[in-house]
Amino acid sequence: MHYITEEEVAEHLGVRETVDILEEAFESYSAGTSFFRPRERIIFDETVFNTMPGVFQHRHLAGLKTYIANRNGARFVVLIFDTMKSELLAVIEANKLGQIRTGALPAMVTRRMLREKNQGFCVIGSGFQAETQLEAMASVFKLNSVSVYSRTFANARKFAEKMQRKTGLEVKAYESAAAALKDATIVNSITDSMDSIFARKDLGGEYHVNLCGANNPRRREASEDILLDSDLIVVEDMEQALKESGEIISLRKNHPEKKCTELGDFMKMDRNSLSERKRTVFKSMGLGLEDVAAGYVLLKNMKIL
């Protein structure tokens, strides 16, 4: 059994290869050969204990992301088992792994959704998780413009400077969401906001929005009118969305006629037909299958598999 540190994850797990393995993982899930269960939470003494299981059967791996969070912070680990040998392969420190796969998943979905490779991109949020949102999208699209908005402008400016050095792209910070969104066709929101940050009026005639920050029913990143005006809304898993997504819970309550498509069904959709969808939304909350798939790449790169 191998114990893998955060430093080893950073050295051996790349963003683009994580985008690719997530596509493989959800294609196998769509075909009925990989599995997951929604996140389970046990809450006690102002502490939340989380478990997220997944089976990447195509690669003969099963695993579990688990973490505990309270006022002292959060600690993340991923356990990976070999399903052929019934053997525990690795315990992986998973803060960096989670950051990478959280950025890679919306990039994978967006790549399948949009055929045109030249896009304008806006990231809403400027924290740790926002970095891989930009890195992953830059790995699959030619970004003509990159903008960032944060509720604290100084944080947006620091993010822009850091990511410009890291990616070689020009990254502009804005003091309002509307200004940051002006030229964006792809929008990734990665915040812990309790209230909607942007609305339909802030977007152009065509858009793809990835809502990646909130997995708490009290939080919302986007106004409901964005979802209502969309041609397609994709969620990883409807059961989990109705537990954790403020946007999806509100949409189901107020507009039950507006349907959502689960990611497994989205993976079966004809990609030519997707080009007809001009306004789309993907709501991501995180699933254990994603962590197991990222763990596969990591273990392969470290010559453990």
C-alpha positions, -999 to +999 in steps of 0.1 A: +000+000+000+013+034-010+008+067+009+009+096-015+014+132-004+001+165-017+035+172-031+035+139-051+001+146-064+012+181-076+042+165-094+024+136-111-012+146-118-017+169-148-049+189-156-053+179-193-049+142-187-074+145-159-099+161-184-094+131-207-097+104-180-130+120-167-144+117-202-135+080-202-149+075-167-183+091-175-185+073-208-181+040-189-207+052-163-230+060-192-225+025-205-233+010-171-197-002-163-188+024-137-207+035-106-210+060-078-232+071-050-240+107-040-221+122-011-232+113+024-227+136+053-227+130+090-230+162+110-220+164+146-205+190+170-202+216+142-182+190+122-191+175+089-178+140+079-182+133+042-180+101+021-181+098-017-177+063-032-170+054-068-162+024-089-141+028-121-148-007-133-132-001-167-099+003-150-106-023-122-105+003-094-128+012-066-124+040-042-137+065-017-131+101-012-136+111+024-130+143+043-138+160+076-145+197+079-150+221+108-138+254+121-102+240+121-102+234+084-107+204+062-086+173+055-092+152+023-080+117+014-088+093-014-086+055-009-080+034-040-086-003-042-077-029-069-110-047-076-093-077-092-070-084-062-092-069-034-062-049-024-058-014-010-034+003-035-031+037-021-041+064+004-038+098-013-038+132+003-064+148-018-066+186-015-046+191-047-063+161-064-097+176-057-086+210-070-074+194-103-105+172-109-129+201-099-114+222-127-111+193-152-147+181-151-164+213-164-137+215-191-146+180-202-183+188-203-177+221-221-154+204-247-182+180-255-208+208-256-190+233-278-173+225-311-158+259-317-124+261-301-121+299-300-139+311-269-140+340-245-138+328-209-147+343-175-141+328-141-161+341-112-142+335-080-105+339-074-096+314-048-076+281-048-102+263-068-104+290-095-069+283-107-076+249-122-109+262-136-088+284-159-060+259-164-083+231-175-103+253-199-071+267-214-060+231-220-090+223-243-099+257-259-081+286-275-092+314-252-094+347-270-101+366-238-099+357-201-116+377-174-120+373-136-144+387-112-143+384-074-163+402-047-130+416-035-113+433-064-078+431-049-082+393-049-093+393-085-063+414-095-038+391-076-054+361-094-051+377-128-014+385-122-006+350-109-025+331-137-011+354-164+024+344-153+013+307-150-006+303-183+009+330-206-026+342-213-037+378-207-060+377-177-080+409-169-096+416-135-129+435-133-147+452-105-182+440-116-195+407-128-213+424-157-181+439-170-162+406-166-189+387-185-192+411-214-171+391-239-174+356-223-191+327-240-179+302-213-184+311-177-171+291-147-184+301-113-165+287-083-176+306-052-193+299-018-218+327-024-252+326-006-267+349-033-268+349-070-237+367-084-249+371-121-281+370-141-293+364-176-290+401-185-252+399-179-248+372-206-249+374-244-271+355-268-250+324-265-234+310-234-223+279-216-222+283-178-205+259-154-217+263-118-189+246-098-187+262-064-217+255-043-227+220-029-250+234-002-287+240-007-285+275+009-260+287-017-266+301-052-241+314-077-265+321-107-299+337-110-327+314-119-334+332-152-301+319-166-314+283-161-349+291-174-335+306-206-311+277-212-316+251-240-300+224-218-292+220-182-269+191-172-263+179-136-239+152-125-266+133-106-302+144-100-304+128-065-274+147-054-285+180-071-318+179-052-299+176-019-271+201-025-277+226-053-297+257-044-302+265-081-316+231-090-337+228-059-353+262-066-358+254-103-376+221-094-398+239-069-407+269-090-406+255-126-411+217-124-416+217-162-380+227-168-361+194-171-325+186-163-303+160-180-280+138-159-244+136-170-246+099-179-274+107-204-255+138-217-226+115-226-249+096-249-261+127-268-251+132-304-224+158-304-237+173-337-270+180-321-254+197-291-242+224-315-278+235-318-280+243-281-270+279-278-275+285-241-264+257-217-256+251-181-237+225-162-241+221-124-212+203-108-211+192-071-184+165-071-186+127-072-164+100-059-160+085-094-141+117-104-116+112-076-111+075-084-105+084-121-080+111-112-064+086-088-060+062-117-039+088-137-019+096-106-010+059-099-003+052-135+021+082-137+038+071-105+043+036-120+021+020-092-003+007-119 
